[in-house]
Amino acid sequence: MIPQLLVNKEVGHNGLTELHVVPDMHQRKKMMADLSDAFVAMPGGAGTLEEFFEVYTWAQLGYHQKPVALLNIDGFYDPLIKLLQHTVEEGFMRHTYLDILQIDADPAGLIGKLQRYQPPAADKWAIRREAV
C-alpha cells in the first residue's frame, strides 16, 4: 500500500505481486489496518513510530483486538519499552495496556506470541466517579 504522492515520486516498487495505490496516508493506514491480522513494528524512524502508536492506541481504546508487537532487534526498542513502563509508573497509562504489547528480539519467537495472543480483559476507559 502506497499513497499516490509517493508513486509520483517514483518510490513505488513495481516488482510486487500486488500493489495498492491509495489517495493519501490516511487511506493507506486504514487499508493496512483492515487487512492486517496483527501489527509488527520493526526498527524504524518517525513514520514507523507514528503508525505503531496509532494501532497501539486503537487497541487500548478497543477499536480492534489484534496483537500489536515490537520486533526488538539488538535492543532497538529498549528505550521505548522503558518509556512505556514509566508512563504506567507515573499513572498516565494502565498496566493492562502493557499486556497488549508483544515483544521479542527473535522473529520466530514473536510470531509464536502473535499466534497465542489473547487480548487482556480490561474495563477500557471506565469512568469512575466518587460519591459527592
Backbone as a chain_set.jsonl record, in Angstrom:
{"seq": "MIPQLLVNKEVGHNGLTELHVVPDMHQRKKMMADLSDAFVAMPGGAGTLEEFFEVYTWAQLGYHQKPVALLNIDGFYDPLIKLLQHTVEEGFMRHTYLDILQIDADPAGLIGKLQRYQPPAADKWAIRREAV", "coords": {"N": [[0.831, -1.156, 0.0], [0.597, 2.1, -0.926], [0.751, 5.617, -0.904], [-0.477, 7.812, -3.468], [1.111, 10.098, -3.859], [3.713, 9.236, -3.206], [4.101, 7.339, -5.182], [4.147, 9.016, -7.377], [6.567, 10.206, -6.912], [8.238, 8.235, -7.631], [8.742, 6.167, -5.811], [7.423, 3.842, -5.521], [7.302, 0.243, -5.721], [7.486, -1.72, -8.402], [7.785, -4.432, -8.806], [6.263, -6.081, -7.232], [3.856, -8.617, -6.246], [1.386, -7.667, -5.692], [0.134, -4.427, -5.54], [-1.198, -1.765, -3.883], [-2.399, 1.309, -4.634], [-3.175, 4.226, -3.048], [-5.135, 7.188, -2.227], [-4.013, 8.818, -0.128], [-2.044, 9.066, 2.968], [-3.744, 8.529, 5.137], [-5.729, 6.866, 4.044], [-4.059, 4.771, 3.344], [-3.168, 3.801, 5.852], [-5.634, 3.034, 6.924], [-6.407, 0.985, 5.149], [-4.3, -0.826, 5.542], [-4.729, -1.459, 8.238], [-7.274, -2.626, 8.115], [-6.756, -4.922, 6.589], [-4.933, -6.346, 8.057], [-3.834, -8.932, 10.309], [-2.347, -8.692, 12.503], [-0.083, -6.34, 14.045], [3.156, -5.363, 13.516], [5.966, -3.688, 14.528], [9.009, -3.032, 13.195], [12.471, -2.137, 13.683], [12.735, 1.313, 13.044], [12.014, 4.638, 11.799], [10.521, 7.871, 12.405], [8.046, 7.645, 11.028], [7.44, 4.914, 11.291], [7.186, 4.767, 14.083], [5.003, 6.49, 14.454], [2.931, 5.102, 13.119], [2.956, 2.752, 14.631], [2.202, 3.714, 17.208], [-0.354, 4.628, 16.637], [-1.895, 2.259, 16.005], [-1.48, 0.917, 18.374], [-2.689, 2.61, 20.24], [-5.302, 2.441, 19.245], [-5.843, -0.209, 19.929], [-5.817, -0.014, 22.726], [-8.055, 1.601, 23.083], [-10.009, -0.072, 22.251], [-10.751, -0.307, 19.597], [-9.833, -2.301, 17.985], [-8.882, -5.766, 18.387], [-6.533, -6.927, 17.768], [-3.215, -8.285, 17.849], [-0.434, -6.246, 18.849], [2.88, -5.503, 18.168], [6.423, -5.365, 18.913], [9.358, -5.848, 17.187], [12.145, -6.377, 18.621], [14.972, -5.983, 17.798], [18.345, -6.397, 18.611], [17.943, -4.876, 20.91], [16.793, -2.503, 20.107], [14.293, -1.276, 20.663], [14.376, -0.987, 23.407], [14.651, 1.554, 24.883], [12.135, 2.708, 24.289], [10.356, 0.838, 25.374], [11.046, 1.076, 28.049], [10.193, 3.722, 28.452], [7.401, 3.416, 28.089], [6.848, 1.763, 30.28], [7.466, 3.601, 32.242], [5.41, 5.48, 31.874], [3.294, 4.064, 32.901], [4.137, 3.741, 35.579], [4.022, 6.398, 36.378], [1.362, 6.868, 36.313], [-0.021, 7.522, 33.972], [-0.851, 5.667, 32.18], [-2.56, 2.586, 32.052], [-1.466, -0.475, 33.531], [-2.423, -2.745, 32.324], [-2.457, -2.107, 29.645], [0.132, -2.438, 28.844], [0.199, -5.151, 28.606], [-0.991, -5.623, 26.193], [0.954, -5.261, 24.336], [3.231, -7.096, 22.466], [6.446, -8.414, 22.611], [9.575, -9.268, 21.258], [12.89, -10.312, 20.471], [13.485, -12.128, 18.581], [12.362, -13.127, 15.433], [10.869, -15.554, 14.948], [10.108, -16.25, 17.546], [8.506, -14.062, 18.126], [6.439, -14.367, 16.265], [5.259, -16.687, 17.279], [4.26, -15.657, 19.72], [2.394, -13.851, 18.694], [0.605, -15.614, 17.511], [-0.423, -16.905, 19.747], [-1.696, -14.905, 21.112], [-3.99, -13.372, 23.273], [-6.382, -10.971, 23.813], [-6.061, -8.759, 26.582], [-8.275, -8.719, 29.386], [-10.061, -5.888, 30.251], [-11.436, -2.984, 31.788], [-11.955, -0.835, 29.707], [-11.292, 2.539, 29.561], [-13.087, 3.176, 31.577], [-15.227, 5.231, 33.403], [-14.886, 6.464, 36.521], [-16.574, 7.704, 39.208], [-16.477, 9.406, 42.208], [-18.582, 9.371, 45.058], [-20.424, 12.266, 45.748]], "CA": [[0.0, 0.0, 0.0], [1.429, 3.288, -1.058], [-0.016, 6.778, -1.349], [-0.188, 8.277, -4.829], [2.203, 11.062, -3.808], [4.99, 8.518, -3.257], [4.207, 6.736, -6.516], [4.54, 10.118, -8.262], [7.992, 10.467, -6.663], [8.92, 7.019, -8.069], [9.154, 5.358, -4.666], [6.694, 2.581, -5.616], [8.03, -0.945, -6.169], [6.646, -2.35, -9.422], [8.03, -5.866, -8.879], [5.448, -6.79, -6.237], [2.724, -9.369, -6.783], [0.195, -6.846, -5.505], [0.446, -3.083, -5.085], [-2.387, -0.932, -3.736], [-2.122, 2.746, -4.638], [-4.289, 4.902, -2.374], [-5.017, 8.646, -2.366], [-3.214, 9.507, 0.887], [-1.566, 8.242, 4.083], [-4.872, 8.088, 5.965], [-6.317, 5.698, 3.384], [-3.064, 3.698, 3.43], [-3.209, 3.214, 7.192], [-6.923, 2.358, 7.09], [-6.374, -0.266, 4.397], [-3.383, -1.743, 6.233], [-5.385, -1.92, 9.464], [-8.38, -3.513, 7.745], [-6.257, -6.171, 6.018], [-3.941, -6.959, 8.951], [-4.201, -9.811, 11.42], [-1.508, -8.232, 13.615], [0.745, -5.189, 13.703], [4.521, -5.556, 13.998], [6.888, -2.606, 14.224], [10.425, -3.363, 13.162], [13.223, -0.892, 13.878], [12.45, 2.302, 12.014], [12.045, 6.038, 12.175], [9.333, 8.564, 12.891], [6.845, 7.084, 10.416], [7.189, 3.625, 11.944], [6.685, 5.045, 15.437], [3.658, 7.079, 14.335], [1.993, 4.031, 12.797], [2.903, 1.872, 15.791], [1.407, 4.309, 18.285], [-1.759, 4.702, 16.239], [-2.571, 0.97, 16.189], [-1.394, 0.603, 19.809], [-3.757, 3.391, 20.872], [-6.57, 1.835, 18.834], [-6.035, -1.411, 20.75], [-6.169, 0.443, 24.073], [-9.415, 2.15, 23.046], [-10.946, -1.133, 21.903], [-11.134, -0.269, 18.186], [-9.511, -3.626, 17.452], [-8.295, -6.666, 19.377], [-5.418, -7.585, 17.087], [-1.959, -8.068, 18.578], [0.485, -5.178, 18.464], [4.167, -6.056, 18.571], [7.704, -4.752, 18.592], [10.471, -6.746, 16.933], [13.162, -5.631, 19.369], [16.285, -6.458, 17.334], [19.506, -5.785, 19.27], [17.51, -3.929, 21.947], [16.427, -1.226, 19.482], [13.132, -0.668, 21.313], [14.521, -0.94, 24.866], [14.28, 2.854, 25.453], [10.692, 2.913, 24.164], [9.717, -0.042, 26.366], [11.276, 1.72, 29.347], [9.312, 4.888, 28.494], [6.035, 2.938, 28.301], [6.779, 1.347, 31.681], [7.479, 4.837, 33.028], [4.081, 6.08, 31.816], [2.477, 3.302, 33.854], [4.593, 4.105, 36.931], [3.598, 7.776, 36.657], [-0.095, 6.908, 36.338], [-0.597, 8.02, 32.729], [-1.325, 4.54, 31.389], [-2.828, 1.398, 32.854], [-0.541, -1.591, 33.318], [-3.08, -3.67, 31.399], [-2.125, -1.745, 28.275], [1.429, -3.043, 28.524], [-0.057, -6.543, 28.242], [-1.375, -5.662, 24.782], [2.174, -5.202, 23.542], [4.031, -8.309, 22.367], [7.822, -8.001, 22.33], [10.569, -10.33, 21.166], [14.021, -9.997, 19.594], [13.565, -13.195, 17.587], [11.15, -13.15, 14.612], [10.079, -16.776, 15.172], [9.511, -16.121, 18.87], [7.436, -13.068, 18.057], [5.318, -14.981, 15.543], [4.587, -17.565, 18.241], [3.491, -14.804, 20.638], [1.245, -13.319, 17.96], [-0.355, -16.709, 17.317], [-1.028, -17.252, 21.04], [-2.196, -13.684, 21.734], [-5.364, -13.203, 23.738], [-6.483, -9.609, 24.337], [-6.295, -8.711, 28.035], [-9.575, -8.215, 29.838], [-9.905, -4.612, 30.951], [-12.554, -2.054, 31.693], [-11.343, 0.244, 28.94], [-11.755, 3.913, 29.689], [-14.213, 3.268, 32.503], [-15.263, 6.481, 34.164], [-15.226, 6.205, 37.911], [-16.847, 8.944, 39.926], [-16.669, 9.23, 43.635], [-19.823, 9.968, 45.558], [-20.251, 13.658, 46.176]], "C": [[0.885, 1.232, 0.0], [0.548, 4.454, -1.507], [0.448, 7.257, -2.729], [0.989, 9.245, -4.858], [3.565, 10.374, -3.905], [5.185, 7.806, -4.592], [4.684, 7.798, -7.504], [6.021, 10.457, -8.102], [8.853, 9.251, -7.0], [9.484, 6.207, -6.91], [8.484, 3.989, -4.725], [7.551, 1.454, -6.171], [7.131, -1.705, -7.136], [6.826, -3.857, -9.516], [7.225, -6.684, -7.884], [4.341, -7.578, -6.918], [1.432, -8.579, -6.659], [0.616, -5.499, -4.931], [-0.843, -2.281, -5.055], [-1.948, 0.523, -3.687], [-3.367, 3.438, -4.105], [-4.068, 6.412, -2.435], [-4.063, 9.313, -1.368], [-2.825, 8.552, 2.013], [-2.706, 7.741, 4.962], [-5.521, 6.845, 5.365], [-5.367, 4.51, 3.436], [-3.154, 3.0, 4.773], [-4.529, 2.487, 7.433], [-6.912, 1.009, 6.371], [-5.46, -1.28, 5.076], [-4.053, -2.307, 7.487], [-6.498, -2.91, 9.149], [-7.881, -4.882, 7.287], [-5.327, -6.944, 6.95], [-4.573, -7.885, 9.973], [-3.451, -9.413, 12.679], [-0.684, -7.057, 13.111], [2.114, -5.386, 14.337], [5.367, -4.368, 13.56], [8.302, -3.15, 14.298], [11.188, -2.064, 13.388], [12.997, 0.065, 12.703], [12.465, 3.703, 12.593], [10.702, 6.572, 12.618], [8.039, 7.984, 12.314], [6.458, 5.748, 11.035], [6.594, 3.845, 13.334], [5.267, 5.609, 15.398], [2.628, 5.997, 14.055], [1.857, 3.049, 13.953], [1.99, 2.453, 16.86], [-0.066, 4.434, 17.908], [-2.466, 3.371, 16.483], [-2.533, 0.53, 17.65], [-2.483, 1.348, 20.573], [-5.118, 2.83, 20.501], [-6.87, 0.584, 19.655], [-6.459, -1.027, 22.168], [-7.608, 0.926, 24.131], [-10.465, 1.1, 22.695], [-11.424, -1.084, 20.464], [-10.789, -1.561, 17.465], [-8.93, -4.462, 18.595], [-7.174, -7.489, 18.747], [-4.141, -7.345, 17.894], [-1.12, -6.956, 17.966], [1.85, -5.58, 19.006], [5.339, -5.178, 18.161], [8.716, -5.859, 18.345], [11.71, -6.01, 17.436], [14.579, -6.126, 19.049], [17.391, -5.658, 18.007], [19.11, -4.712, 20.275], [17.08, -2.579, 21.408], [15.307, -0.518, 20.239], [13.241, -0.613, 22.835], [14.175, 0.431, 25.454], [12.776, 3.133, 25.378], [9.939, 2.074, 25.194], [9.863, 0.561, 27.754], [10.368, 2.94, 29.506], [7.862, 4.468, 28.755], [5.849, 2.457, 29.736], [6.729, 2.563, 32.599], [6.104, 5.512, 33.01], [3.113, 5.366, 32.755], [2.84, 3.704, 35.281], [4.124, 5.489, 37.337], [2.082, 7.942, 36.613], [-0.76, 7.436, 35.076], [-1.141, 6.916, 31.832], [-1.534, 3.357, 32.325], [-1.83, 0.288, 32.525], [-1.117, -2.597, 32.333], [-2.699, -3.375, 29.957], [-0.729, -2.216, 27.873], [1.24, -4.493, 28.068], [-0.498, -6.695, 26.788], [-0.133, -5.852, 23.917], [2.963, -6.509, 23.618], [5.438, -7.905, 21.922], [8.721, -9.226, 22.267], [11.673, -9.86, 20.224], [14.125, -10.98, 18.443], [12.278, -13.233, 16.76], [10.275, -14.377, 14.844], [9.397, -16.737, 16.536], [8.355, -15.143, 18.864], [6.215, -13.62, 17.331], [4.545, -15.913, 16.47], [3.743, -16.771, 19.222], [2.25, -14.244, 19.953], [0.174, -14.393, 17.774], [-1.087, -17.064, 18.609], [-1.746, -16.069, 21.7], [-3.687, -13.767, 22.071], [-5.464, -11.792, 24.3], [-6.743, -9.629, 25.839], [-7.682, -8.174, 28.345], [-9.338, -6.935, 30.621], [-11.168, -3.799, 30.798], [-12.02, -0.786, 31.028], [-12.064, 1.56, 29.168], [-12.99, 4.042, 30.573], [-14.107, 4.572, 33.282], [-15.733, 6.149, 35.572], [-15.43, 7.537, 38.609], [-17.087, 8.611, 41.389], [-17.973, 9.912, 44.041], [-19.542, 11.37, 46.077], [-20.891, 13.874, 47.531]], "O": [[1.794, 1.375, 0.818], [-0.3, 4.296, -2.385], [1.616, 7.117, -3.093], [1.786, 9.212, -5.795], [4.464, 10.857, -4.594], [6.311, 7.686, -5.075], [5.52, 7.522, -8.364], [6.657, 10.937, -9.04], [10.046, 9.226, -6.698], [10.567, 5.631, -7.011], [8.929, 3.062, -4.048], [8.429, 1.689, -7.0], [6.12, -2.274, -6.724], [6.079, -4.509, -10.247], [7.488, -7.874, -7.714], [3.933, -7.251, -8.033], [0.491, -8.791, -7.424], [1.363, -5.438, -3.955], [-1.509, -2.13, -6.079], [-1.203, 0.919, -2.79], [-4.467, 3.266, -4.632], [-2.949, 6.868, -2.666], [-3.375, 10.271, -1.722], [-3.218, 7.385, 2.018], [-2.634, 6.628, 5.483], [-5.827, 5.889, 6.077], [-5.809, 3.368, 3.557], [-3.209, 1.772, 4.845], [-4.547, 1.437, 8.076], [-7.358, 0.005, 6.927], [-5.803, -2.458, 5.176], [-3.95, -3.503, 7.761], [-6.649, -3.919, 9.838], [-8.518, -5.897, 7.569], [-4.97, -8.084, 6.654], [-5.689, -7.658, 10.44], [-3.863, -9.75, 13.79], [-0.599, -6.81, 11.908], [2.223, -5.555, 15.552], [5.474, -4.076, 12.369], [8.735, -3.662, 15.33], [10.6, -0.987, 13.292], [13.061, -0.326, 11.537], [12.876, 3.918, 13.733], [9.857, 5.84, 13.133], [7.047, 7.848, 13.03], [5.279, 5.487, 11.274], [5.622, 3.192, 13.714], [4.428, 5.242, 16.22], [1.567, 5.972, 14.679], [0.758, 2.565, 14.226], [1.103, 1.764, 17.363], [-0.934, 4.353, 18.778], [-3.529, 3.349, 17.104], [-3.446, -0.152, 18.117], [-3.128, 0.778, 21.453], [-6.003, 2.749, 21.353], [-8.017, 0.346, 20.034], [-7.357, -1.646, 22.74], [-8.305, 0.689, 25.117], [-11.664, 1.346, 22.825], [-12.403, -1.747, 20.124], [-11.392, -1.879, 16.44], [-8.538, -3.929, 19.633], [-6.913, -8.618, 19.162], [-4.006, -6.311, 18.549], [-1.097, -6.754, 16.752], [1.969, -5.955, 20.173], [5.269, -4.382, 17.225], [8.912, -6.72, 19.203], [12.249, -5.135, 16.758], [15.287, -6.624, 19.924], [17.393, -4.427, 17.988], [19.847, -3.746, 20.476], [17.008, -1.607, 22.16], [15.36, 0.695, 20.437], [12.277, -0.226, 23.496], [13.458, 0.48, 26.453], [12.207, 3.724, 26.296], [8.99, 2.554, 25.813], [8.918, 0.557, 28.542], [9.83, 3.166, 30.59], [7.171, 5.098, 29.555], [4.811, 2.713, 30.345], [6.031, 2.555, 33.613], [5.677, 6.061, 34.025], [2.223, 5.989, 33.333], [1.959, 3.977, 36.097], [3.855, 5.733, 38.513], [1.572, 9.036, 36.851], [-1.945, 7.769, 35.101], [-1.814, 7.193, 30.839], [-0.773, 3.157, 33.272], [-1.408, 0.138, 31.379], [-0.372, -3.232, 31.587], [-2.624, -4.288, 29.135], [-0.446, -2.374, 26.685], [2.01, -5.003, 27.255], [-0.389, -7.78, 26.217], [-0.178, -6.527, 22.889], [3.317, -6.968, 24.704], [5.597, -7.143, 20.968], [8.64, -10.113, 23.118], [11.418, -9.101, 19.289], [14.78, -10.698, 17.44], [11.196, -13.359, 17.333], [9.054, -14.25, 14.927], [8.243, -17.145, 16.668], [7.338, -15.368, 19.521], [5.082, -13.368, 17.739], [3.314, -15.928, 16.451], [2.619, -17.169, 19.529], [1.181, -14.169, 20.558], [-1.021, -14.11, 17.869], [-2.245, -17.478, 18.571], [-2.349, -16.239, 22.76], [-4.512, -14.177, 21.254], [-4.693, -11.443, 25.194], [-7.553, -10.422, 26.319], [-8.194, -7.292, 27.656], [-8.518, -6.898, 31.539], [-11.882, -3.913, 29.802], [-11.683, 0.194, 31.692], [-13.277, 1.671, 28.991], [-13.836, 4.908, 30.349], [-13.035, 4.954, 33.752], [-16.828, 5.625, 35.778], [-14.548, 8.396, 38.596], [-17.798, 7.668, 41.737], [-18.397, 10.898, 43.437], [-18.544, 11.613, 46.756], [-20.851, 14.984, 48.063]]}, "num_chains": 1, "name": "protein.A"}
